[in-house]
Amino acid sequence: MTTQAEQTNRNSDPAFTLHEGGKLEVRSAVEVTSHADLALAYTPGVARVCSAIAEEGELVNDYTWKNNVVAVVTDGTAVLGLGNIGPEASLPVMEGKSLLFREFGGLDSVPVALTCSDVDEFVETVARMAPSFGGINLEDIAAPRCFEIERRLRDRLEIPVFHDDQHGTAIVVLAALQNAARFTGRSLGDLRAVVSGAGASGLAVSRILLNAGIGDLAVADSKGLIYAGREGLTPEKAAIAADSNRAGLRGSIEGALNGADVFIGLSSGEVPEEVVATMAPQAIICAMANPNPEVHPDIAQTYASVVATGRSDFPNQINNVLAFPGIFRGALDVRASDITEGMKLAAADALAGLVGEDLAADYIIPSAFDTRVVPAIAEAVRVQARAEGVARG
């Protein structure tokens, strides 16, 4: 039961005012103002279009909205920093995601919140509704289920399936780190990084950095550093362990940070100032926990040459909106059957390249409102999709 005080607080909170009635609506793309319009938009004219699609399936991309619409799908188990709050409570975030698709990528999208906790049920549900959509954006699904869900849907469907919590974050972190390395006179291959957090985003960031050629990288979860042979690793953690931590580090993240070039925070754990002080000269810190970064920027700037966070009130915000609208825009433009690792790397390169000669300690990544971002990423994705043979149009 809502108290009078709670209702008063909501009435005075601009966030509640903005969300009242939801943030989305469906609008017609054609006008229907006469019987002739009605006969074309619906029966009998629509039957001719349906028959043509039945004979030649690919025409669905030309004569419906399918190739311009994405499903934003969640089960509400890992929503922002709120955790498992359920599908209905996740809807404001899913609506927000759809809003960003439209505002930044010019794409329509539909929020879909499912009451599925079983992987088989989730995969089957999404697969059965997939004919209505040109792409599937998975969102706010808890690890480790999110890995299997994405893998199985990618194997089953012939449209792009993209878990943004993993790959959107990874693309933007890679772009930022490429420019941070350049700012400090190094390349990615010169850097030793430590990643705090082995959930969806932590493992995806680690994987893309390894694929891009980082010098070395160690990942820590709640039990300490991940290394080959450590007991109790999930398949995803074991795969990262096999390809990372070439220095063979064990124990705590604090020990690993001694002499490290890069800290990447994708957890809620706090790193003490005395530990940050042990990092190598010209350190790079990407502390992305929200609302409280693992290392506060004021402390980070004392010891690091470049500092990035996940917050919009500090420079160098690592924001997924820099990636996913352009990724889907490019993939749908060429009717791609998949979003490959090569397409993700190409997107990161394109994003990093936009900084150009304006590179500075407080400008290693473009703003989310930089109008060059989506076209640049979309073009890079289109080119790479064609080069890899996953483009169909």
Secondary structure as GFF3:
##gff-version 3
##sequence-region A 1 393
A	DSSP	alpha_helix	4	12	.	.	.	ID=ss1
A	DSSP	alpha_helix	14	19	.	.	.	ID=ss2
A	DSSP	alpha_helix	35	41	.	.	.	ID=ss3
A	DSSP	alpha_helix	45	55	.	.	.	ID=ss4
A	DSSP	three_ten_helix	57	59	.	.	.	ID=ss5
A	DSSP	alpha_helix	60	63	.	.	.	ID=ss6
A	DSSP	three_ten_helix	66	68	.	.	.	ID=ss7
A	DSSP	beta_strand	69	74	.	.	.	ID=ss8
A	DSSP	alpha_helix	87	105	.	.	.	ID=ss9
A	DSSP	beta_strand	108	113	.	.	.	ID=ss10
A	DSSP	alpha_helix	119	129	.	.	.	ID=ss11
A	DSSP	three_ten_helix	130	132	.	.	.	ID=ss12
A	DSSP	beta_strand	135	138	.	.	.	ID=ss13
A	DSSP	alpha_helix	145	156	.	.	.	ID=ss14
A	DSSP	beta_strand	161	163	.	.	.	ID=ss15
A	DSSP	alpha_helix	164	183	.	.	.	ID=ss16
A	DSSP	three_ten_helix	188	190	.	.	.	ID=ss17
A	DSSP	beta_strand	192	196	.	.	.	ID=ss18
A	DSSP	alpha_helix	200	212	.	.	.	ID=ss19
A	DSSP	beta_strand	216	221	.	.	.	ID=ss20
A	DSSP	beta_strand	224	225	.	.	.	ID=ss21
A	DSSP	alpha_helix	235	243	.	.	.	ID=ss22
A	DSSP	alpha_helix	253	257	.	.	.	ID=ss23
A	DSSP	beta_strand	262	265	.	.	.	ID=ss24
A	DSSP	alpha_helix	273	276	.	.	.	ID=ss25
A	DSSP	beta_strand	283	287	.	.	.	ID=ss26
A	DSSP	alpha_helix	297	303	.	.	.	ID=ss27
A	DSSP	beta_strand	304	309	.	.	.	ID=ss28
A	DSSP	three_ten_helix	320	322	.	.	.	ID=ss29
A	DSSP	alpha_helix	324	333	.	.	.	ID=ss30
A	DSSP	alpha_helix	341	353	.	.	.	ID=ss31
A	DSSP	three_ten_helix	356	358	.	.	.	ID=ss32
A	DSSP	alpha_helix	373	388	.	.	.	ID=ss33
###
